[in-house]
Amino acid sequence: MRAIRGKVGVVAALVLAVALALSALAGLGARPTRFPAEGPWAIALSFPEGDWSVCLDDPAMADGLMSSDEPVSRVVVPSAPGATEADVRRVIDCLSAAMTGGTIEVGRTGGAEDGPISG
């Protein structure tokens, strides 16, 4: 009987450790390592996970493109006309907090009028 209680304790400790590790990993959308000094900008997400889509409803962002695969593998959204660096950084902060996986990249674009990204 004592051996069973010991095994239950080990399993409970393991479950707790996994739960703590997963909660620590929440919000780990990889932040971009570089940010272009001048805009207009485009934010690109690769294999985003979590509740990230609400962040792109920000008025600083224009309509973007999303891959049609499930789960989505790529999203590219240009900044809206008049968006500032602070606006785009706010969206990146939101994405970093909301994403539980995937990567965030920022690049320059011709702007919302020219399409979602131009290199």
BELBEL-V468946 format. One record per pair of residues at least 12 apart in sequence whose C-alpha atoms are under 8 Angstrom apart, sorted by sequence separation. I is the first residue (numbers start at 1). J is the second residue. If there is no record, write none. Layout:
BEGIN
i->(I;I)
j->(J;J)
END
This chain:
BEGIN
i->(64;65;92;107;64;63;64;62;63;61;62;61;62;61;62;29;60;61;29;60;56;59;60;60;61;60;47;48;60;47;48;47;48;46;47;60;61;45;46;60;45;46;44;45;81;44;45;60;78;80;81;44;79;80;43;44;58;78;79;42;43;78;42;43;56;42;43;55;41;42;78;40;41;78;40;55;77;78;40;55;76;77;40;76;52;40;52;55;39;39;52;38;41;51;52;50;51;50;63;49;50;62;48;49;50;65;48;49;64;48;49;47;48;47;48;46;47;45;46;45;46;45;44;45;31;43;44;43;44;43;44;42;43;31;41;42;29;30;41;42;29;41;42;28;29;40;41;27;28;29;39;40;41;27;29;36;38;39;40;41;27;28;29;30;32;35;36;40;27;28;29;30;31;32;33;34;35;36;26;27;28;29;30;31;32;26;27;28;29;30;31;32;42;25;29;42)
j->(76;77;104;119;77;77;78;77;78;77;78;78;79;79;80;48;79;80;49;80;77;80;81;82;83;83;71;72;84;72;73;73;74;73;74;87;88;73;74;88;74;75;74;75;111;75;76;91;109;111;112;76;111;112;76;77;91;111;112;76;77;112;77;78;91;78;79;91;78;79;115;78;79;116;79;94;116;117;80;95;116;117;81;117;94;83;95;98;84;85;98;85;88;98;99;98;99;99;112;99;100;112;99;100;101;116;100;101;116;101;102;101;102;102;103;102;103;102;103;103;104;104;104;105;92;104;105;105;106;106;107;106;107;96;106;107;95;96;107;108;96;108;109;96;97;108;109;96;97;98;108;109;110;97;99;106;108;109;110;111;98;99;100;101;103;106;107;111;99;100;101;102;103;104;105;106;107;108;99;100;101;102;103;104;105;100;101;102;103;104;105;106;116;100;104;117)
END
